[in-house]
Amino acid sequence: MNECTPILDTGLRGASVASTKISDVNGKLGKLLYRGYLVSDLAEKVCYEEIVFLLLYERLPKAHELNQLKEKLREKRKLAQELFNFLKQIPAKTEPMDILQAAVPMLVRVDPHAGKESSADKSTIEYAKESALQLIASIPVIMAAWDRIRNREEPLLPHETLDHGANFLYMLKGEIPDREMASFFDTSLVLHAEHSLNASTFTARQVASTRAHIYAAVSAAVGSLSGALHGGANVRVMEMLKAIGSVDKIDAYIEETLNSGGLIMGLGHAVYQVDDPRALILAPMSRRLGEIVGDTTWYELSMEVEKRAKAAFKTRKNLDIFVNVDFYSASLFYSMGIPMDFFTPLFAISRVSGWSAHVIEEQFALAAHKPALYRPGASYVGDYCGPNECSFIDIDER
């Protein structure tokens, strides 16, 4: 390879590939906006269904519109039995994210609007929004059903009156959740709903740019999220906390991890240069939920790990390192009694609203202002035959 050939293995870091009105992340100031609203304000004042409306319809709903949306989501929770029959045929040890990626395309069969997005009819954007609502309603039902099926229990029917987040907890655990716990879970959905062009959202937009339907785009996003470098960080935070076990073992764990070149999970972020604003909201929720269930161990351990790890980075490397959203969502979800291998599916349960908004924006709002589909270039660095092209050699002479 020519030593002067530049290698552009940037992973698109720093590149702007699309215009969007959906969200903005200001890493220097620690601000996250959903359609112009600070997520820190939204988390305190709205429910997840309001976020769904905001992301899909570009404004916050009026009271009657919110009630209509909630009712529509309740109706779309009622999935065909054939989907549950399909889940029952899958080995119980299958990873939940693999289940989700397999199940999402099957929703096309129950959606009368699927595929109509590509027609010339002016109402196609409304078809796409209906499909988005079908996805948002269905994914929690699928995941709750899978957890029961893999534990040899029959899936529960959706609750007739519970809101989105509370219904998932009910279908997962078989009992109506404590009101405060349901509120914390709903807030966590608000906080995870959207985060600009992260890996899975970019994947959804790239697939959408081909004019594939929204189910294909979301299925691809689920696949992207299943990768260890994207989803699953809060699982590894919880594994770290369990490995440490008690406050008196924190210093030794940090020392050993940093000496070996390892990572303190839940610290550091690709964008934020201050503490993640979502983590600042999740931390007191984790503390309070620990009090509700009678065990604040994991919150207290998290606080001490954060404090001592930050101090260690400052002392050893003169670096400031910051807590991210995964750090406190780990102890929060664990205290709710949610299986650890469901932490990443919880991300999808929330983020499907953001994925859907980006698919719709890609296929409709930007369609007249950008190339037909994503087609980045690459720098060819093969040089297998020096500066010249390779000469073909017949198989008998190789």
LOKENU-172817 format. One line per field, with one value per residue (C-alpha): residue in three letters; x, y, z; residue number from 1. Coordinates in nm, 4 decimals. Last residue first. Layout:
BEGIN
type <- c(ala | ...) $
east <- c(X | ...) $
north <- c(Y | ...) $
up <- c(Z | ...) $
seq <- c(NUM | ...) $
//
This chain:
BEGIN
type <- c(arg | glu | asp | ile | asp | ile | phe | ser | cys | glu | asn | pro | gly | cys | tyr | asp | gly | val | tyr | ser | ala | gly | pro | arg | tyr | leu | ala | pro | lys | his | ala | ala | leu | ala | phe | gln | glu | glu | ile | val | his | ala | ser | trp | gly | ser | val | arg | ser | ile | ala | phe | leu | pro | thr | phe | phe | asp | met | pro | ile | gly | met | ser | tyr | phe | leu | ser | ala | ser | tyr | phe | asp | val | asn | val | phe | ile | asp | leu | asn | lys | arg | thr | lys | phe | ala | ala | lys | ala | arg | lys | glu | val | glu | met | ser | leu | glu | tyr | trp | thr | thr | asp | gly | val | ile | glu | gly | leu | arg | arg | ser | met | pro | ala | leu | ile | leu | ala | arg | pro | asp | asp | val | gln | tyr | val | ala | his | gly | leu | gly | met | ile | leu | gly | gly | ser | asn | leu | thr | glu | glu | ile | tyr | ala | asp | ile | lys | asp | val | ser | gly | ile | ala | lys | leu | met | glu | met | val | arg | val | asn | ala | gly | gly | his | leu | ala | gly | ser | leu | ser | gly | val | ala | ala | ser | val | ala | ala | tyr | ile | his | ala | arg | thr | ser | ala | val | gln | arg | ala | thr | phe | thr | ser | ala | asn | leu | ser | his | glu | ala | his | leu | val | leu | ser | thr | asp | phe | phe | ser | ala | met | glu | arg | asp | pro | ile | glu | gly | lys | leu | met | tyr | leu | phe | asn | ala | gly | his | asp | leu | thr | glu | his | pro | leu | leu | pro | glu | glu | arg | asn | arg | ile | arg | asp | trp | ala | ala | met | ile | val | pro | ile | ser | ala | ile | leu | gln | leu | ala | ser | glu | lys | ala | tyr | glu | ile | thr | ser | lys | asp | ala | ser | ser | glu | lys | gly | ala | his | pro | asp | val | arg | val | leu | met | pro | val | ala | ala | gln | leu | ile | asp | met | pro | glu | thr | lys | ala | pro | ile | gln | lys | leu | phe | asn | phe | leu | glu | gln | ala | leu | lys | arg | lys | glu | arg | leu | lys | glu | lys | leu | gln | asn | leu | glu | his | ala | lys | pro | leu | arg | glu | tyr | leu | leu | leu | phe | val | ile | glu | glu | tyr | cys | val | lys | glu | ala | leu | asp | ser | val | leu | tyr | gly | arg | tyr | leu | leu | lys | gly | leu | lys | gly | asn | val | asp | ser | ile | lys | thr | ser | ala | val | ser | ala | gly | arg | leu | gly | thr | asp | leu | ile | pro | thr | cys | glu | asn | met) $
east <- c(-0.2401 | -0.1916 | -0.4886 | -0.7170 | -0.6319 | -0.4425 | -0.6017 | -0.3611 | -0.4000 | -0.4304 | -0.1094 | 0.0530 | 0.1316 | -0.0697 | -0.2800 | -0.2922 | -0.6141 | -0.6478 | -0.9717 | -1.0930 | -1.4678 | -1.7672 | -2.0992 | -2.4235 | -2.7288 | -3.0389 | -3.2318 | -3.0027 | -3.1346 | -3.3902 | -3.7113 | -3.7139 | -3.6172 | -3.9575 | -4.0984 | -3.8773 | -3.6051 | -3.8430 | -4.0659 | -3.7714 | -3.6390 | -3.9708 | -3.9899 | -3.6429 | -3.7324 | -4.0500 | -3.8691 | -3.6282 | -3.8473 | -3.9151 | -3.5715 | -3.3945 | -3.6077 | -3.4838 | -3.1304 | -3.2167 | -3.4051 | -3.0968 | -3.0806 | -3.4256 | -3.6492 | -3.7049 | -3.7649 | -3.4469 | -3.2530 | -3.4097 | -3.3010 | -2.9591 | -2.8738 | -3.0472 | -2.7964 | -2.4804 | -2.6438 | -2.7251 | -2.3620 | -2.1309 | -1.8416 | -1.4657 | -1.2294 | -0.8749 | -0.5507 | -0.4490 | -0.3857 | -0.5318 | -0.8220 | -0.9094 | -0.8972 | -1.1193 | -1.3838 | -1.3657 | -1.4069 | -1.7164 | -1.8882 | -1.8107 | -1.9422 | -2.2691 | -2.3193 | -2.2639 | -2.5229 | -2.7723 | -2.7076 | -2.7401 | -3.0583 | -3.2683 | -3.6187 | -3.8194 | -3.9434 | -3.6089 | -3.4260 | -3.6829 | -3.5957 | -3.2232 | -3.2660 | -3.5009 | -3.2412 | -2.9848 | -3.2119 | -3.2491 | -2.8763 | -2.8138 | -3.0360 | -2.8304 | -2.5170 | -2.2373 | -2.0112 | -1.8229 | -2.1124 | -2.0777 | -1.9014 | -1.9660 | -1.7574 | -1.8444 | -2.1120 | -1.8621 | -1.5239 | -1.3125 | -1.0081 | -0.6452 | -0.5167 | -0.4030 | -0.7367 | -0.9365 | -0.7120 | -0.7188 | -1.0945 | -1.1667 | -0.9303 | -1.0937 | -1.4468 | -1.3986 | -1.4950 | -1.8190 | -1.9589 | -2.0346 | -1.7683 | -1.8707 | -2.2381 | -2.1685 | -1.9676 | -2.2415 | -2.4887 | -2.2724 | -2.2301 | -2.6072 | -2.6242 | -2.3889 | -2.6063 | -2.6693 | -2.4110 | -2.0633 | -2.2009 | -2.4220 | -2.7936 | -2.8675 | -2.7639 | -2.9950 | -3.2806 | -3.2135 | -3.2347 | -3.5736 | -3.6789 | -3.5904 | -3.7578 | -4.0707 | -4.0727 | -4.0984 | -3.7968 | -3.7714 | -3.3923 | -3.3482 | -3.5390 | -3.2514 | -3.0045 | -3.2425 | -3.2865 | -2.9112 | -2.8483 | -3.0945 | -2.9177 | -2.5708 | -2.6588 | -2.8009 | -3.0058 | -3.0771 | -3.4442 | -3.6810 | -3.4367 | -3.5282 | -3.9030 | -3.8894 | -3.7002 | -3.9755 | -4.2372 | -4.0357 | -4.0169 | -4.3933 | -4.4645 | -4.2458 | -4.4319 | -4.7710 | -4.6731 | -4.7102 | -5.0253 | -4.9322 | -4.8285 | -4.4594 | -4.4005 | -4.7575 | -4.7988 | -4.4617 | -4.5478 | -4.8908 | -4.7350 | -4.5180 | -4.7990 | -5.0884 | -5.3094 | -5.6793 | -5.7505 | -5.4465 | -5.2757 | -5.3397 | -5.0874 | -4.8458 | -4.8685 | -4.5866 | -4.3042 | -4.0287 | -3.9303 | -4.2966 | -4.3242 | -4.0190 | -4.1322 | -4.4763 | -4.3227 | -4.0961 | -4.3723 | -4.6103 | -4.3388 | -4.2705 | -4.6344 | -4.7562 | -4.4555 | -4.4542 | -4.8250 | -4.7810 | -4.5088 | -4.7357 | -5.0027 | -4.7413 | -4.6383 | -4.9994 | -5.0298 | -4.7207 | -4.8890 | -5.1902 | -5.0627 | -5.0966 | -4.7920 | -4.7360 | -4.4230 | -4.5723 | -4.8445 | -4.6112 | -4.7676 | -5.1000 | -5.3099 | -5.0722 | -5.1174 | -4.8844 | -4.6273 | -4.5914 | -4.3910 | -4.0976 | -4.0659 | -4.0610 | -3.7185 | -3.5408 | -3.7221 | -3.6338 | -3.2704 | -3.2776 | -3.4210 | -3.1330 | -3.2528 | -3.2273 | -3.5982 | -3.5670 | -3.8218 | -4.1500 | -4.3454 | -4.2540 | -4.4283 | -4.7437 | -4.7295 | -4.7241 | -5.0012 | -5.2223 | -5.2604 | -5.1681 | -5.3906 | -5.1507 | -5.2849 | -5.6060 | -5.4194 | -5.1988 | -5.5085 | -5.6578 | -5.3406 | -5.3329 | -5.6949 | -5.6306 | -5.3270 | -5.5297 | -5.8013 | -5.5469 | -5.3665 | -5.0574 | -4.6997 | -4.5734 | -4.3921 | -4.6505 | -4.4291 | -4.1764 | -4.4199 | -4.6931 | -4.4533 | -4.3213 | -4.6770 | -4.7200 | -4.4093 | -4.5622 | -4.4902 | -4.3731 | -4.0517 | -3.8945 | -3.9974 | -3.8022 | -3.4803 | -3.5401 | -3.5076 | -3.7700 | -3.6723 | -3.8082 | -3.6564 | -3.3499 | -3.0561 | -2.8232 | -2.4962 | -2.3323 | -2.0374 | -2.2268 | -2.5102 | -2.7389 | -3.0206 | -3.3492 | -3.6205 | -3.5747 | -3.3133 | -3.0642 | -2.8592 | -2.5051 | -2.3052 | -1.9593 | -1.7831 | -1.7374 | -1.8379 | -1.6671 | -1.3422 | -1.1482 | -1.0242 | -0.6827 | -0.4746 | -0.2492 | 0.1040 | 0.2386 | 0.1271 | 0.0000) $
north <- c(-2.0522 | -2.2020 | -2.4387 | -2.1627 | -1.9236 | -1.6144 | -1.2701 | -0.9791 | -0.7528 | -0.3804 | -0.1823 | 0.0200 | -0.2916 | -0.6049 | -0.6274 | -0.2481 | -0.2803 | 0.0688 | 0.1828 | 0.4992 | 0.4719 | 0.6651 | 0.7307 | 0.6311 | 0.7317 | 0.7459 | 0.9692 | 1.2694 | 1.5505 | 1.8337 | 1.6863 | 1.3794 | 1.5707 | 1.6037 | 1.2806 | 0.9730 | 1.0982 | 1.2799 | 0.9727 | 0.7450 | 0.9932 | 1.0087 | 0.6299 | 0.5938 | 0.8467 | 0.6633 | 0.3289 | 0.4709 | 0.3832 | 0.0139 | -0.0096 | 0.1081 | -0.1342 | -0.4062 | -0.3161 | -0.3581 | -0.6835 | -0.9034 | -0.7673 | -0.8961 | -0.6142 | -0.6280 | -0.2545 | -0.2304 | -0.3646 | -0.1022 | 0.1833 | 0.0342 | 0.0149 | 0.3409 | 0.5102 | 0.4536 | 0.4085 | 0.7764 | 0.8866 | 0.9942 | 1.2220 | 1.2050 | 1.4907 | 1.3938 | 1.4669 | 1.1108 | 0.9449 | 1.1982 | 1.3190 | 0.9691 | 0.8404 | 1.1224 | 1.0501 | 0.6801 | 0.7590 | 0.9741 | 0.7564 | 0.4334 | 0.5870 | 0.6995 | 0.3640 | 0.1737 | 0.3882 | 0.3325 | -0.0413 | -0.0847 | 0.1217 | -0.1839 | -0.1527 | -0.1646 | 0.1936 | 0.3198 | 0.1736 | 0.3432 | 0.6756 | 0.6370 | 0.5249 | 0.8170 | 1.0506 | 0.9224 | 0.9110 | 1.2880 | 1.3665 | 1.0709 | 1.2294 | 1.5482 | 1.3465 | 1.4830 | 1.7170 | 1.6738 | 1.4834 | 1.3410 | 1.0033 | 0.9469 | 0.8684 | 0.6824 | 0.4111 | 0.1247 | 0.1920 | 0.0705 | -0.1568 | -0.0717 | -0.3282 | -0.0638 | 0.1139 | -0.1965 | -0.3005 | 0.0438 | 0.0854 | -0.2563 | -0.1986 | 0.1350 | -0.0052 | -0.3027 | -0.1284 | -0.0033 | -0.3524 | -0.5965 | -0.4951 | -0.7696 | -0.6821 | -0.3174 | -0.4142 | -0.6468 | -0.3628 | -0.1268 | -0.3976 | -0.4240 | -0.0442 | -0.0553 | -0.3059 | -0.1127 | 0.0557 | -0.1004 | -0.4444 | -0.4619 | -0.5188 | -0.1533 | -0.2020 | -0.5003 | -0.3033 | -0.0233 | -0.2741 | -0.3912 | -0.0265 | 0.0403 | -0.2781 | -0.1987 | 0.1590 | 0.0525 | 0.0520 | 0.3759 | 0.3362 | 0.6374 | 0.4481 | 0.2005 | 0.4834 | 0.6569 | 0.3462 | 0.2848 | 0.6471 | 0.5983 | 0.2800 | 0.4354 | 0.7653 | 1.0360 | 1.2479 | 1.1178 | 1.0222 | 0.8316 | 0.7388 | 1.0181 | 0.9899 | 0.6131 | 0.6671 | 0.9052 | 0.6353 | 0.3913 | 0.6428 | 0.7030 | 0.3295 | 0.2929 | 0.5779 | 0.4235 | 0.0744 | -0.1624 | -0.3566 | -0.7220 | -0.9928 | -0.9035 | -0.8380 | -0.7572 | -0.5213 | -0.3548 | -0.3035 | -0.1657 | 0.0862 | 0.2228 | 0.2717 | 0.3780 | 0.1321 | 0.1110 | -0.2148 | -0.4068 | -0.5941 | -0.9697 | -1.1711 | -1.4096 | -1.7693 | -1.8871 | -2.1268 | -1.8853 | -1.8265 | -1.7536 | -1.5006 | -1.3065 | -1.3264 | -1.1833 | -0.8819 | -0.8268 | -0.8551 | -0.6310 | -0.3682 | -0.3727 | -0.3549 | -0.0096 | 0.1808 | -0.0304 | 0.0235 | 0.3936 | 0.4122 | 0.2327 | 0.4955 | 0.7667 | 0.6124 | 0.5985 | 0.9673 | 1.0430 | 0.8573 | 1.0908 | 1.2824 | 0.9699 | 0.9054 | 0.5587 | 0.4572 | 0.4980 | 0.2462 | -0.0396 | -0.0987 | 0.0785 | -0.2345 | -0.3421 | -0.6978 | -0.8719 | -0.5918 | -0.6769 | -0.9822 | -0.7548 | -0.6592 | -1.0177 | -1.1299 | -0.8175 | -0.8435 | -1.2080 | -1.1355 | -0.8566 | -1.0984 | -1.3449 | -1.6979 | -1.9262 | -2.0173 | -2.1783 | -2.0290 | -2.2073 | -2.0177 | -1.6869 | -1.7909 | -1.8860 | -1.5416 | -1.3800 | -1.6061 | -1.4875 | -1.1495 | -0.8419 | -0.6200 | -0.3419 | -0.1325 | -0.0573 | 0.0664 | 0.2843 | 0.4410 | 0.5096 | 0.6812 | 0.8900 | 0.9978 | 1.0962 | 1.2989 | 1.4715 | 1.5596 | 1.7185 | 1.9161 | 1.7543 | 1.8858 | 1.9703 | 1.8071 | 1.5362 | 1.2276 | 1.3433 | 1.5531 | 1.2877 | 1.0175 | 1.2554 | 1.3124 | 0.9346 | 0.9173 | 1.1399 | 1.5086 | 1.7553 | 1.6525 | 1.4638 | 1.7376 | 2.0082 | 1.8048 | 1.7020 | 2.0663 | 2.1468 | 2.2520 | 1.9485 | 1.7220 | 1.8998 | 1.7538 | 1.9901 | 1.9042 | 2.2379 | 2.0998 | 1.8005 | 1.9996 | 1.7291 | 1.8282 | 1.6637 | 1.6245 | 1.9122 | 1.7290 | 1.7944 | 1.4973 | 1.3616 | 1.5886 | 1.4399 | 1.4754 | 1.1032 | 0.9372 | 0.6149 | 0.8027 | 0.5310 | 0.7712 | 0.6238 | 0.8656 | 0.7092 | 0.8416 | 0.5064 | 0.3478 | 0.0000) $
up <- c(-0.9795 | -1.3262 | -1.3365 | -1.2005 | -1.4838 | -1.3728 | -1.4055 | -1.4059 | -1.1029 | -1.1670 | -1.1343 | -0.8518 | -0.6505 | -0.7228 | -0.4055 | -0.3661 | -0.1637 | -0.0130 | -0.1794 | -0.0079 | 0.0463 | -0.0819 | 0.0847 | -0.0878 | 0.1136 | -0.1009 | -0.3390 | -0.3029 | -0.0837 | -0.0842 | -0.2249 | 0.0026 | 0.3164 | 0.4822 | 0.3386 | 0.3481 | 0.5804 | 0.8148 | 0.8363 | 0.9076 | 1.1640 | 1.3469 | 1.3489 | 1.4977 | 1.7671 | 1.8632 | 1.8437 | 2.1027 | 2.4023 | 2.3491 | 2.1837 | 2.5011 | 2.6999 | 2.4617 | 2.5791 | 2.9479 | 2.8833 | 2.9313 | 3.2849 | 3.3754 | 3.5078 | 3.8840 | 3.9136 | 4.1210 | 3.8208 | 3.5946 | 3.8218 | 3.9000 | 3.5290 | 3.4313 | 3.6600 | 3.4571 | 3.1189 | 3.0735 | 3.0901 | 3.3739 | 3.2896 | 3.2787 | 3.3568 | 3.2779 | 3.4644 | 3.3784 | 3.7128 | 3.9574 | 3.7447 | 3.6252 | 3.9822 | 4.1110 | 3.8465 | 3.9356 | 4.3059 | 4.2665 | 4.0057 | 4.1925 | 4.5155 | 4.3589 | 4.1864 | 4.5113 | 4.6861 | 4.4034 | 4.4007 | 4.7750 | 4.8133 | 4.9039 | 5.0527 | 4.7293 | 4.7720 | 4.9046 | 4.6065 | 4.3856 | 4.5486 | 4.4905 | 4.1300 | 4.0647 | 4.2166 | 3.9620 | 3.6561 | 3.6204 | 3.6348 | 3.4048 | 3.1395 | 3.1413 | 3.0552 | 3.2719 | 3.0762 | 2.7493 | 2.5961 | 2.2448 | 2.2352 | 2.6061 | 2.9131 | 3.2322 | 3.2340 | 3.2454 | 3.3989 | 3.1114 | 3.1005 | 3.0325 | 3.2817 | 3.5300 | 3.4919 | 3.5813 | 3.8715 | 4.0277 | 3.9796 | 4.1301 | 4.4231 | 4.4974 | 4.4815 | 4.7141 | 5.0392 | 4.8791 | 4.8270 | 4.5437 | 4.2947 | 4.0497 | 4.1016 | 4.0207 | 3.7123 | 3.5866 | 3.6368 | 3.4330 | 3.1690 | 3.1369 | 3.1192 | 2.8207 | 2.6369 | 2.3186 | 2.0947 | 2.1083 | 2.1973 | 1.8901 | 1.9498 | 1.8721 | 1.5103 | 1.4718 | 1.6266 | 1.3781 | 1.0925 | 1.2193 | 1.2439 | 0.8794 | 0.7540 | 0.9540 | 0.8197 | 0.4574 | 0.2280 | 0.0355 | -0.0081 | 0.2217 | 0.4903 | 0.5188 | 0.5763 | 0.8152 | 1.0299 | 1.0365 | 1.1348 | 1.4198 | 1.5292 | 1.5268 | 1.6955 | 1.4704 | 1.7144 | 2.0649 | 2.0947 | 2.3215 | 2.5992 | 2.8433 | 2.7874 | 2.8359 | 3.1630 | 3.2681 | 3.2089 | 3.4185 | 3.7012 | 3.6841 | 3.6854 | 3.9946 | 4.1626 | 4.0832 | 4.1996 | 3.9091 | 3.8201 | 3.8434 | 3.5990 | 3.5795 | 3.2101 | 3.1041 | 3.4007 | 3.3460 | 2.9784 | 3.0694 | 3.3078 | 3.0274 | 2.7751 | 2.9937 | 3.1791 | 3.0929 | 2.9100 | 3.0257 | 2.7453 | 2.7398 | 2.9337 | 2.7696 | 2.8898 | 3.1108 | 3.0284 | 3.1377 | 2.7737 | 2.7018 | 2.9848 | 2.8735 | 2.5121 | 2.5875 | 2.7629 | 2.4611 | 2.2037 | 2.3986 | 2.4430 | 2.0655 | 1.9591 | 2.0618 | 1.9253 | 1.6091 | 1.5446 | 1.6180 | 1.3535 | 1.1069 | 1.1694 | 1.1195 | 0.7871 | 0.6697 | 0.7620 | 0.5528 | 0.2678 | 0.2654 | -0.0378 | -0.2518 | -0.4699 | -0.3252 | -0.1342 | 0.2128 | 0.1242 | 0.2204 | 0.5592 | 0.6168 | 0.6695 | 0.9480 | 1.0750 | 0.8286 | 0.8473 | 1.2151 | 1.1122 | 1.0269 | 1.3972 | 1.5272 | 1.4071 | 1.5314 | 1.8627 | 1.9134 | 1.8316 | 2.0908 | 2.3473 | 2.2982 | 2.2273 | 2.5305 | 2.5190 | 2.1773 | 1.9322 | 1.8557 | 2.1208 | 1.9576 | 1.6359 | 1.8247 | 1.9872 | 1.6422 | 1.5176 | 1.8031 | 1.6349 | 1.8339 | 2.0455 | 2.1403 | 1.8476 | 2.0361 | 2.3428 | 2.1189 | 1.9621 | 2.3033 | 2.4194 | 2.1020 | 2.1447 | 2.5068 | 2.4006 | 2.1301 | 2.3825 | 2.6142 | 2.3429 | 2.2017 | 2.1960 | 1.8503 | 1.5575 | 1.4849 | 1.5166 | 1.7756 | 1.9783 | 1.9714 | 2.0890 | 2.3544 | 2.4767 | 2.4944 | 2.7140 | 2.9815 | 3.0290 | 3.2950 | 3.4691 | 3.1804 | 2.9367 | 3.1191 | 3.1341 | 2.7729 | 2.6740 | 2.4105 | 2.0563 | 1.8734 | 2.1399 | 2.2772 | 2.4709 | 2.6554 | 2.8266 | 2.7443 | 2.5510 | 2.4132 | 2.2628 | 2.1272 | 1.8929 | 1.8097 | 1.5474 | 1.3034 | 1.1008 | 0.8234 | 0.7134 | 0.6829 | 0.9146 | 0.9644 | 1.3003 | 1.3414 | 1.0127 | 1.1266 | 1.0644 | 0.8855 | 0.6190 | 0.5478 | 0.3446 | 0.0801 | 0.1259 | 0.2429 | -0.0860 | 0.0000) $
seq <- c(398 | 397 | 396 | 395 | 394 | 393 | 392 | 391 | 390 | 389 | 388 | 387 | 386 | 385 | 384 | 383 | 382 | 381 | 380 | 379 | 378 | 377 | 376 | 375 | 374 | 373 | 372 | 371 | 370 | 369 | 368 | 367 | 366 | 365 | 364 | 363 | 362 | 361 | 360 | 359 | 358 | 357 | 356 | 355 | 354 | 353 | 352 | 351 | 350 | 349 | 348 | 347 | 346 | 345 | 344 | 343 | 342 | 341 | 340 | 339 | 338 | 337 | 336 | 335 | 334 | 333 | 332 | 331 | 330 | 329 | 328 | 327 | 326 | 325 | 324 | 323 | 322 | 321 | 320 | 319 | 318 | 317 | 316 | 315 | 314 | 313 | 312 | 311 | 310 | 309 | 308 | 307 | 306 | 305 | 304 | 303 | 302 | 301 | 300 | 299 | 298 | 297 | 296 | 295 | 294 | 293 | 292 | 291 | 290 | 289 | 288 | 287 | 286 | 285 | 284 | 283 | 282 | 281 | 280 | 279 | 278 | 277 | 276 | 275 | 274 | 273 | 272 | 271 | 270 | 269 | 268 | 267 | 266 | 265 | 264 | 263 | 262 | 261 | 260 | 259 | 258 | 257 | 256 | 255 | 254 | 253 | 252 | 251 | 250 | 249 | 248 | 247 | 246 | 245 | 244 | 243 | 242 | 241 | 240 | 239 | 238 | 237 | 236 | 235 | 234 | 233 | 232 | 231 | 230 | 229 | 228 | 227 | 226 | 225 | 224 | 223 | 222 | 221 | 220 | 219 | 218 | 217 | 216 | 215 | 214 | 213 | 212 | 211 | 210 | 209 | 208 | 207 | 206 | 205 | 204 | 203 | 202 | 201 | 200 | 199 | 198 | 197 | 196 | 195 | 194 | 193 | 192 | 191 | 190 | 189 | 188 | 187 | 186 | 185 | 184 | 183 | 182 | 181 | 180 | 179 | 178 | 177 | 176 | 175 | 174 | 173 | 172 | 171 | 170 | 169 | 168 | 167 | 166 | 165 | 164 | 163 | 162 | 161 | 160 | 159 | 158 | 157 | 156 | 155 | 154 | 153 | 152 | 151 | 150 | 149 | 148 | 147 | 146 | 145 | 144 | 143 | 142 | 141 | 140 | 139 | 138 | 137 | 136 | 135 | 134 | 133 | 132 | 131 | 130 | 129 | 128 | 127 | 126 | 125 | 124 | 123 | 122 | 121 | 120 | 119 | 118 | 117 | 116 | 115 | 114 | 113 | 112 | 111 | 110 | 109 | 108 | 107 | 106 | 105 | 104 | 103 | 102 | 101 | 100 | 99 | 98 | 97 | 96 | 95 | 94 | 93 | 92 | 91 | 90 | 89 | 88 | 87 | 86 | 85 | 84 | 83 | 82 | 81 | 80 | 79 | 78 | 77 | 76 | 75 | 74 | 73 | 72 | 71 | 70 | 69 | 68 | 67 | 66 | 65 | 64 | 63 | 62 | 61 | 60 | 59 | 58 | 57 | 56 | 55 | 54 | 53 | 52 | 51 | 50 | 49 | 48 | 47 | 46 | 45 | 44 | 43 | 42 | 41 | 40 | 39 | 38 | 37 | 36 | 35 | 34 | 33 | 32 | 31 | 30 | 29 | 28 | 27 | 26 | 25 | 24 | 23 | 22 | 21 | 20 | 19 | 18 | 17 | 16 | 15 | 14 | 13 | 12 | 11 | 10 | 9 | 8 | 7 | 6 | 5 | 4 | 3 | 2 | 1) $
//
